[in-house]
C-alpha cells in the first residue's frame, strides 16, 4: 500500500541505512581479527539485521513524532502556532538579513500539513493567498520604522521582497482562518 513511501523514507534516512557504528565495528573486526568465511557470513547477517531494526525504528519514531504533533492540538492552537512562526518569518524577511527563500517554502509545506489535519476547510483559502500574495498582503511594505533610503535598499533585493509578500499573505490568511476556527467552535 505505502511500501514505496517506506522505501523513500528509508533511503532518505541515510544514517539509518549506513549505520556508522555497526560498519566501523565490522570493519575493525574484519581488519584486526580476520574471520573465517562462515564467521564473516554470520557477522554480516547480524549487522544487516541490526541496521534494519535501527533504521525501521528511526523511521517509525519520526512518523510517531509527527502524529503526536498533529493530534495533540486543537485547531485554534495549531493555527496560533503557525501564526507565531509566520510572524517570526515576516520579521526576518522584513529585516536586512540575507534572504533564504527555502524557509518560507518549508513553513508553507508545514502549514498545509497542519491545516489539512486541523482545519481542512481552510486549505483552499490558504493556497489562494500563497499563490497570489500581492492581493492578500495587508500592507505594501514591512512596517519597521525604516528611513526612505533603508526601505529603498530593502526593496533592491527582489527575492527578499517576494518572500516577505508571500509570508505576509500567508500570515494574513492564517489570521482569517483563526477567526473562522473561533466562529466554528462556537457553533
N, C-alpha and C positions, 0 to 999 in steps of 0.2 A: 504494500500500500504506500508507505512513505520510505521505502528502503533507499531510494535514490537520495532523499534528503539526509538520511542517516549517513550514507557514504560521503556525501558532500561535507557534512559536519566532521566526519572522521578525518577526511583529507585536509580540511581547514585547520584542525587542531593538530598541527604537526608535532607539537611537543608530546602529545599522547601517542602519536604514530611512531615517532622515533624512540621515545623513552630513553633519554640520555643516560640515566644512571644504569639501566639494565644493559645498554650497549657497552658502556665503559667496563662494567663488571665482567661481561662476557669477553671483551677484548683482552683484559688483563689475565683472565683465566686461561684463554687460548694462547696467549703470548708467553706467560711465565711458567705455566704448568700445562704443557701441551696435552690435551685429552686424546683418548683413543677415539676412533671413528664412532663407536657406539656412545661414548660419553658426550661427544660433540653433538650427535643427533638428539640425545635426551636434553642436553643443555639448551640447544636451540629451540626445541619444542617447548620447554619450560619458559624460556624467555618470550616466545611468541604468545603463550597463554597469559603470562603476566602482563605483557604490553596490551593485549586485547582487553583484559579485565580493567586495567587502569584507564585505557583510552575510552572504553564504554562508560566507565564511571564518570569521567570528566565531561563527556557529552551529556550524560543524564543530569549531572549536577548543574550544568549551565541551563538546561531546559527547566529543571525543577526551580531554580532561582527565578527564572523568567515567569513561570506560572505563579510563584508566590508573589512576585511584584505585581502581576496583573490582577490577581484575585484578592489581594489584601486591601484594596482601596475602594471607596465609594466613587461614583462618577465625579462628584464635585471635588473630592480630594485629588483624583487623578488629573483633572483639568487644572486645578490650582497648582499642582506640581509642575505641569507643563508651562503654565503661565510664568511661574517663577524662573524656569530655565530659559524661556524665550526672552524675558526681561533682561536677564544677565547677558544673553547673546546680543540683544538690541543695544545695550550699553557698550558692549565690546565693539560692535560694528560702528557705533556712533562715535567712537574714540578715534585717535590717530594711530592705533596699533596696527601691526602688519595684518593684512586680511587673510583669513583662512576660510575659503568657501566650503570646505568639507564639513565644518562644524554645523552650519545651518542645514545641510543635506542630511547629516546623521540625526539631528534633532527632529527634522520633519519626518524622517522614517520612524523614529521612536514615537512621535506624536500620533502618526497614523495607526501604529500598532495599539497604542493606548486607547485612542478613540474608537477603533474597531471593537475593542473589548468593553469599554465603559460607556461609550456614547455613540453607538453605531449610526444613529440618526444624523450625526453631525459630520461624518466623514466627507460627504459630498460638498458641503459648505466649506469645509477646511481646504479641500483640494482646489475649489474655485479660487479662494483667496490666495493660495500659494502659487497658482498658475497665472494669476493676473494681479500681481502685488500693487501696481500703481493705483488701481481703483479701490483697493481695500486698505491702504495706508492712511492713518488718521492725520498725520502731518507730512508735509513735503520734505522736511529736513529734520534731523535729530535736534531736540531741544537741549542743548548742552551749555548755553551761555558762552558760545564762541564768538570771536570777533568776525567781521566780514571776511577778512583775509584768511583766518583759520578755517572758516567754512568753505571758502574757495579752494583752499589746499585740500580739505577733506573731500570735496566733490571731484577733484582731479583724479582720484582713484575710483574709476567707474565700477570696478569689481566690488569694492567696499560699499559703494552706494547701492548697487544692485542687491548685495547680501543684506544690507540694512533694510531696504524696502521689503524684501521677501520676509525677513524676520519680523518687521513691524506689522506687515499684513497678517502673518500667522498669529501674532500676538493679539491683534485686534479681533481676528476671527475667534480665537480661543476665549476672549473675554465675552463675546456674544454667545458662544456655546455654553460658557459657565452660567450666564443669565438664563439661558434656556434650560439647563440642567436644574437650576434652582426652581424655576417655574414648574417643571415636570415633577419635581419631588414633592411639591405642594398639591398636586392634583390627585 
